């Protein structure tokens, strides 16, 4: 694939990820977000490993900047570059990219659903562990950790639904666009 076609494909892939990240700014049920789906999408379509990690995390961070400094600005004393949960969410995204690179070598309905469900579990475990580890809401003992996980259970269904929805939207949208734009059909180096 020539350099220009490769750059166009990267632009399209990046646009998909950033638009998904910006959907976090739209009204939505709690935890019904594209976080896991963005990581899976990056893992599946960016052949350059660093882009598979970098693009979804950067898109997530940009959407977090807007959320924290516009939507949730009342909760911060000044401009916030990083939310307290950012480290744990990014760690979850890194693991989800690893999952995606392993399980989505062949993209089909079974691997997409399985990866999306696994991404939901990874995000649930790491984000709730991070909430507990911050030491601000739960006692720093096993009982506090279990209470934190229990408090997250009502949100888990939305995490699963969000991942399934956005995985269908991202992967389905990209596959549909591939039929219209031939340069998207070629593997990027």
GICOR-V435519 format. One record per helix or strand. SS is the DSSP state (alpha for helix, beta for strand). FROM is the first residue (numbers start at 1). LEN is the number of residues. Records with the same first field share a line. If there is no record, write none. Layout:
SS: FROM-LEN ; FROM-LEN
//
This chain:
alpha: 3-23 ; 35-11 ; 49-23 ; 73-3 ; 86-18 ; 109-25 ; 142-37 ; 182-3
//
